[in-house]
Structure formats: structure tokens, C-alpha cells
Amino acid sequence: MKEKVLVLGVGNILLGDEGVGVRIVEELERRFRLPPEVTALDGGTSGMDLLNPISDCQVLIIADAVRTGASPGTVVRLDGDEVPALFRSKLSPHQVGISDVLAAAALTERVPGRIILFGVVPENLDLGLDLSDLIAPLVGTVVGLIADELRSLGHRLEAA
């Protein structure tokens, strides 16, 4: 039986590149018909509302804007223990929410067995719905990386 996977895009779409995680999930759903074991979820800026979906999966893939000290437009992939460490550093404006949800999941012993983060270092966090010209083309790049990750987990994706 294949592992149940949640692909969670988080971020505030009103703050430019901050919403890149949400845009990644939207594009993933537009490009692919996901198998029943894989759920894509726009987590927006939700906090504890994400506890049940996160707790119900075996693999959590998060797409998010992150600040790592790297140049804007840098794409990072973190796996396992690296992910909570990044959230402890509060490198994204909404990471407190995700950090709190993961902590609550840990308290209830319902933490996904594996957590993978695909992060994009933002360029522009000003008020606005559009991604910057630097970040917008990276949405497709990260969707491809997530699709490859899902395939490596044994899930078959079909083009929509």
C-alpha cells in the first residue's frame, strides 16, 4: 500500500512572493491528476486548522517561501530533521503557524513519518497578488521537483 501524501502549499497570497507555496499547489493540481493517496491542499495562512490534514498523512510535502540567507530565487529542498530546524529559525513570516501545528502533531503523536520542504527564497513581499518576475517562473520548476518526489515515493501522476 502506498503512503498517504499531503502536498501543502502555505503562504499569504496578498504579499507577493509570500504566496509562492499556494501558487505551487495550484499549478500542481492544474498540471496533474493526482492519485487518490495524494492530496494537494492550499493551506494559505491557516494555523491549527491544518492539524488534522497533517496528522492524517504519512508523508508531508510543504511548499513555502523561506528565507535562508541565499539569494532571492534560490530553491531549496529539505528533508527530515532539517525541516523543523528551519521552522525553529522562523525564516518565513508564517512559519510560527506551521511550527505550532507540527508541535501540536508531535504532542498528539500524529507527526507524519516524513516531512519534506520545497522552499523558494522570495524577492518581493510587498502588498500585491502577483509573484515577482524572478519567482513566477520557479513555480513550474518546483512543481516538477514535487512531481519527481511523488514518483520516487511510488505514486503515478497523469497529466491533467
C-alpha positions in Angstrom: 0.0 0.0 0.0 1.3 3.4 -1.0 1.9 6.0 1.7 -0.7 8.8 2.0 0.9 12.1 1.0 -0.2 15.6 1.7 1.3 18.4 -0.6 0.7 21.5 1.4 1.2 25.0 0.0 1.4 27.7 2.6 1.7 31.5 2.4 -0.2 34.7 2.1 -1.1 35.4 -1.5 -1.7 39.1 -0.7 2.0 39.6 -0.1 3.6 38.9 -3.4 6.2 36.1 -3.3 5.0 35.1 0.1 2.2 33.2 -1.6 4.5 31.1 -3.8 3.7 27.9 -1.8 0.0 28.3 -2.6 0.7 29.0 -6.3 2.8 25.9 -6.5 -0.1 23.7 -5.2 -2.5 25.4 -7.6 -0.1 24.7 -10.5 0.4 21.1 -9.3 -3.3 20.5 -9.4 -3.7 22.2 -12.8 -1.0 20.0 -14.4 -1.6 16.6 -12.9 -4.4 14.3 -11.9 -3.2 13.2 -8.5 -3.7 9.6 -7.4 -6.1 9.0 -4.5 -3.3 8.6 -2.0 -2.0 12.1 -2.7 -3.8 15.3 -1.6 -2.9 18.8 -2.6 -4.0 21.5 -0.1 -3.9 25.2 -0.2 -3.0 25.9 3.4 -2.8 29.6 2.9 -2.1 31.2 6.3 -4.2 28.7 8.2 -2.8 27.6 11.5 -4.3 24.8 13.7 -6.9 24.1 11.0 -4.1 22.2 9.3 -3.6 19.8 12.2 -6.0 17.1 11.0 -4.8 17.0 7.4 -1.2 17.0 8.5 -1.8 14.3 11.1 -3.6 12.1 8.7 -0.7 11.7 6.2 2.4 9.6 6.3 4.4 12.0 4.1 4.1 15.8 4.3 5.5 17.8 1.4 5.4 21.6 2.2 5.8 24.3 -0.5 6.7 27.6 1.0 8.5 30.9 0.8 11.6 30.7 3.0 14.5 32.9 3.9 17.7 31.0 4.1 20.2 33.8 3.5 20.6 32.7 -0.1 19.8 35.0 -3.0 16.2 35.5 -4.0 15.0 32.9 -6.4 17.0 30.1 -4.7 15.1 26.9 -4.5 15.8 24.6 -1.5 14.8 21.1 -0.6 15.0 20.0 3.0 14.1 16.5 4.3 13.5 15.0 7.7 15.1 16.7 10.7 16.2 19.7 8.5 12.6 20.9 8.1 11.7 21.5 11.8 15.1 23.1 12.3 14.3 25.6 9.5 11.0 26.5 11.2 12.6 27.0 14.6 14.7 29.7 12.9 11.5 31.5 11.8 12.7 32.2 8.3 9.3 32.7 6.8 6.7 35.2 8.0 4.1 32.4 8.7 6.3 29.7 10.0 5.1 30.1 13.5 1.8 28.7 12.4 3.4 25.6 10.7 5.8 25.2 13.6 2.9 25.3 16.0 0.9 22.8 14.0 3.9 20.4 13.8 4.4 20.8 17.6 0.8 20.0 18.2 1.0 17.0 16.0 4.0 15.8 17.9 2.2 16.2 21.2 -0.6 14.0 19.9 1.9 11.6 18.4 0.5 12.2 15.0 3.5 13.6 13.2 3.9 12.4 9.6 6.6 9.9 9.2 8.5 12.0 6.7 8.4 15.8 6.1 9.9 17.4 3.0 10.1 21.1 2.3 10.5 22.8 -1.1 11.2 26.4 -0.4 11.7 29.4 -2.6 13.6 32.4 -1.3 11.3 35.4 -2.1 12.3 38.6 -3.8 9.3 40.8 -3.1 6.9 40.7 -0.1 5.1 43.9 -0.8 1.3 44.0 -0.9 0.1 42.5 -4.2 -1.4 39.3 -5.7 1.3 38.7 -8.3 4.6 36.9 -7.9 7.7 38.8 -8.9 9.2 38.2 -12.3 12.0 36.4 -10.7 9.8 34.0 -8.6 6.9 33.3 -11.0 8.9 31.1 -13.4 10.1 29.0 -10.5 6.6 27.8 -9.7 6.8 25.3 -12.6 10.3 24.3 -11.5 9.1 23.4 -8.0 6.0 21.6 -9.4 8.4 19.4 -11.4 10.5 18.7 -8.3 7.4 17.8 -6.3 6.2 15.6 -9.2 9.6 13.8 -9.2 9.4 13.4 -5.4 5.9 11.9 -5.7 7.1 9.5 -8.4 10.1 8.5 -6.2 7.6 7.6 -3.5 5.9 5.2 -6.0 3.0 7.5 -7.0 1.9 7.6 -10.6 1.0 11.0 -11.9 -1.0 11.6 -15.0 -1.1 14.9 -16.9 -4.4 16.7 -16.5 
